[in-house]
Amino acid sequence: MQLNIIIKPFSELSTNQLYNILRLRSEVFVVEQNCVYLDIDNKDLKCHHLMILDGDGELMAYARLVPPGLSFEEMSIGRVVSNSKNRGTGSGRLLMNRAIEECTRVFGNGDIKIGAQAYLVNFYSSFGFVPVGDGYDEDGIPHIDMIRQPLTKS
């Protein structure tokens, strides 16, 4: 399958790209996970947006690359989401590998911190993230912070 990987700062997103991102995030985080929360949190404006599209241009997976100091002291990857019909295809692994690479390219070499849904700890651990601190509830869903240190310090 032909995939198209796109990364853009907010200011370069087309209205269709922004609509598709917000729709996918709403479908999964609000409807599927039954979590009422404010997705549009003003952070998108300062972030880069990583999209994986299938050959037909449909958004398969998405992640928000957050600069240091916005969510955490460290750079971060957030709003990691896969379209329900693409789960189990490897698109989530591709997304995370690319998100880690792009965070380093865009923001420089350094630690990456995420607020992970607790049931995904093993998934994120497979990319070198390790849990830090205690778990916490975020919008009714158990979470834990995780950090990935760069393979080599600069």
N, C-alpha and C positions, 0 to 999 in steps of 0.2 A: 504494500500500500504506500502510495506517495504521500508524504507528510510535509507540511509547511510549518516551519518554526519561525515565529516573529517575536521580536522584543522591541518595545517602544516606550519612551517616556510618555506620560499622560498627554502632554500637549500635542503629540503626534498621532494619537489614536483617532481613527475615523469614528464618526457617530455610529456606524454599523458595528465596528469592533467594540466600542464601549457598550453598546446595547447588548451584544452577545456575551460579553464578560459579565455584566450585571445580571443578565438573565440566567446564565449558568450558575453563578454564585447563589442567586435567589432560589433556583430549582433545587439545589443540593442543600445549602445551609438552612434555608428558611422552610421550604416545603418538605423535602425528604427527611431532614433531621428534626423537623418540627421545632425549630428554634427561632423564636421571635427576638430579633436583635437589630440594631442599627448597622447595616452593612456599609452604608455610605458614611464614612467616618472622617472625611477630609484628608485622609492619608494618601488616597489614590493620586491626588494632585502632585505629590512629591515623589512618587514611586515609578519604577519601570514595570512594564506589564509583559509577561511571557505567555505566549499563546501557542498551542499546538493545534493545527487544523488538519483535517483529513483532506483527501484529494478533491472532495466536493466543496471545500471551504468551511465545513462545519467545525465549530470549536469543540475539540476533544478534551483538552486539559488546559489548565491555566494556573499561574502563580503570580503573586505580587512580590516584587523585589523592593524591599524597604531599606532606605539609606540608614546608616548609623545615626542614633540620636532621635529617631522618630517613634519607633515602638519600643526599642531597647537601646542601650548604649552601643551595642554591636549592630552590624547590618543584620537584616532578617529576611526570611522568606515566609510569606503569609498567604492566606486565602487559597491554599493549595486545593485544587478541585479537579475531578475528572467527571466527564459526562457519563451517566449511568450505563449507557450502552457500550462504552469503551473500556469499562473496568475489566481487568484480567487480561488485557491485551499488551501490557507493558508500557502503556502511555504514561502512567504515573511514575514509573522508574525513569523513563526518558525525561519527563518533566523535571524531576528532582535533580537528576544529573546535570541537566542543562541549567537549572536555576542556580545551582552551586557554582558552576562555571561562570555564568553571567554576573552573579553577585560579585565575584572576585574581579571580573573584567571591568564592571561599572564602578564599583565602590573601592576596589583595591584589596590586597591580601589582608585577611584578618578573620577573627572569629565570626561565625554566623549563629545567631540565636533564634530559636523558634518557640512558639507556644503551641505544642502538639496536643491533639486530642489523644487521651491516654491509651485508647485501644490501638493507636498507630505507632506506639513506641518502638516495636520491633521493626516496622517498616523504616522509620527514620534512623534507627540504630544501624541499619544496613548501609547507610550513607555516611557513617562516622559520627552521628549525633549521639551525645550521651546526656541522660537526664541530670538536671541540676535542681536542687531545692525540693520542696514538697509539692505534691499535686494540689490543684485548686479547681474550683468550680467556675466555669465561665459560661454564662447564659444557660445553665442547667446541664452542661456537658463537662465531664472530668477532663482536665488538661494537666500537662506538666511542661515546664520549660526544658529545653534541650539546647546544648551548644555543640557546634562542630568547630574544632580548631583547624587552621590550615595545615596542610601536609608539611609545608616548610614555612617557617616564620621569615618575614622580610625585614 
